[in-house]
Amino acid sequence: MTTSQVKEGKSKYEENALKDAIAILDFGSQYSQLIARRVREHSVSSELLPHSISAADLKRLNPKGIILSGGPNSCYEEHAPQLDPEIWKMGLPVLGVCYGMQLMSRDLGGHVEPAEVREYGRAMLTIVHHDKLFEGLDPTMESWMSHGDSVTKLPEGFAVVARTVDTPVAAIADELRNYYGVQFHPEVVHTRGGRQVIANFTLNICGCPPNWT
């Protein structure tokens, strides 16, 4: 931010810069750039932003939806990266991926604890409710997991929409508020239906026009 911007109290973010686009908030995942790429593969613009961005700055950018990336931390740790709580009041669709789902659950009143069984690698996902996020997908699909924590209590308004043998809460949804979370990584090729999951969120749930090149 320049000296003049500080004096005038202006944001470094250009107004409406993400109109019709997806804002991806980065919590340190090795796959964060890959999420941005997967969104763009559907002809939807996306921008990778720091997780510390304020709700005011995010509102200035005016995105159509938000994706919370994964990350190496546990959301309940003292110095774990957090989200401006005002972002939850913006009324935008949100998709939390891995750490992003755990942070969403904790921030909105759920519980996250160390998993009884850590998952790393391929896991068979069973969809128990075909909500908007899983529309068009088979009842079972191969997914890629990489987590040591699990959601053990859902926030109010959420339902479990997918599970694996070792993770009873593998995907969650609050369809009224358009909040979704997946414990697996839809952005990697090992998740067979991942491309469709991202398309469902960006195109159908957020309503992004596929006009980016």
N, C-alpha and C positions, 0 to 999 in steps of 0.2 A: 504494500500500500504506500502511495506517495505521501510526502509531507502535506501537500495541499488537500489530499483526500482526508487525512487525519484531522486537519484543521476544520474542514467543512463537514466532517462526520459522515462522509460518503463511503459506500461499500466498494470494495475492489471488484465486485461482481457486477457485470453489465445486466441491466434490467431486461427481462424476457429472453436472456441468452439461451435458455433451454426450453423455450416454448415448443411444444410437440415432441419433447425429448425425455429421456430417462436419466435421472441423477443417480449415480452409483456411489455410495458412501463407503470408503475404503477403511477396513479395520485391520489391514495388514496381511490379507490372504495372498498366497502365491498365485491365486487364480483371479485376482481382481481385474487385471487387464483383459483376461479371457472373457469375463462377464461382459465387459464393454464391447468386445469384439462380437460376441454372440448376439447381443442386442442389435448391433449394426448389420449383422448378416440378414436381419429381417427388414432392412431398409429403414431402420429407426435410429435416429441420432441418440448418442449417449455420451456422458461426460463423467470421468472418474474424479471424485472430490474427496477432500479429507473428512474423516468422520467427525471432526471437531467443528465443522461448519455450523454457524448459528441458524436458527429457524428464520430469522430476519433475512439473512443472506440467501438462504435457499428459496424463500418466498420471492425474493427479488429476481432470481433466475427463472422462476415460474415453470418448473418441469411438470410433465404429465403424471409422473410416478417416481417412486424411489425404490432402489434395490440396496439392501444392506449386505455387504460382502461377508465372507467368512473371516476368520482370524485365528492366530495361535493362542490367544489368551482364554481364560475362563472369565465369564462376565461378572462373576461374584467376587473376583479378586479385588483387592483394595485399589490397585493402580491400573485396572483394566480399562481400555478405551470405552468411552461412553458416548451417548447421543444427547443432544440438546432436547430435553423433555418437551419443549414447545413444538417440536417437529410432529409429535403425535396429535397435535391439535390443528394441523394444517388441512386435514380432510383429503389427503392424497392417498392413492393406493400404495401399499408398501409390500415388498417381498423380501423376507429375511432369509439368507442362505447360511446354514450351519451356525456360526457365531451370531450372525444376524438374526436368526430365528430364536436363539437362546436369549439374546439381549431384548428382543421384542417381548418374549414371554415374561422375562423378569421385570422389565419396565412397566408392563401393563398389569402386573399383579400375580403372575405365575411364579413357579419355583424351578430353579435349575440346580442340579447336583451332579457330582461325579458319577459317571455311568457305571453300572454293575459290570457291564461288558463293553470294553472299548471296541469301536468298529473302525477298521481301516481296510479299504479295498472294496471289492465288489460285494453287493448285498442285494438280495431279491426283495423288491418293494411290493407290498400288497396295498392296492388302493381300496380303501373301505368306503369312500364316498367320492363319486366323480363330480366334484365341484367345478367351478369355472377354470381353476388352475390346471386340472387334470382332464379337461374335456378332450375327447378324441383319442385318449390313450387306453392301452390294454389294461385289464384288471391287475396284472402283474408285470413288472418291468425291472430290468437290471439297473441298479444305481451304484454310484460311487460314494462311499462314506469315508470320513476322516475326522473322527471326534472322540473326545474322552469324557465329555459331559452330555447330559440328557435333560430334557424338560420332564419334570416329574409331576407338575401341577399346571394345568392350563389357566390362562387368564379368563376372566368372565367374558362370555360371548364367543369363545373359541371352541372348535370341535376338532378332534383327530380325524384326518382324512387319509392318512397312509401310515403303514407300520412295516417293520421288518421283524425277523425272529428275535433279534437282540435289542431292538429299539421300538418299544410300543408307541412312542410318539415320534414318528418319522416325518410327518407333515401335518400342519395345522392351518385352520382357516377361520376367520371371522368375516363371513361374506357380507354382512351388513355394512361393515366399515371398509371392506376391501383390503383387509390385512391377511397376508399369507406368509407361511414359513415352511421351509424344507430343511431337514437335517442333512440331506445329501447334497451333492454338487451337480446341478443341472447343466453347468457350463462346460463340463469335461465330456469327452467323447465316450467315456466308459459308462455314462448314464445314457441308456439307449433312447429314452423319450425326452431327454433334457432339452433338446432344441424346441420341441413342441411346448414344453412347460414355459420356456422363455417367451415363445410366440404368444401363448395364451395370456401371459401377464401383460406384455407390452402392447399387443395389438387389441386384444379383446377386453381385458380388465381396465387398462389405462386409456385405451382408445387412441393410441398414437397412430397418426397417419404414416403409412409406409412410403414416404416420399424422400428419404435421405439417400444420397449417393456419395 
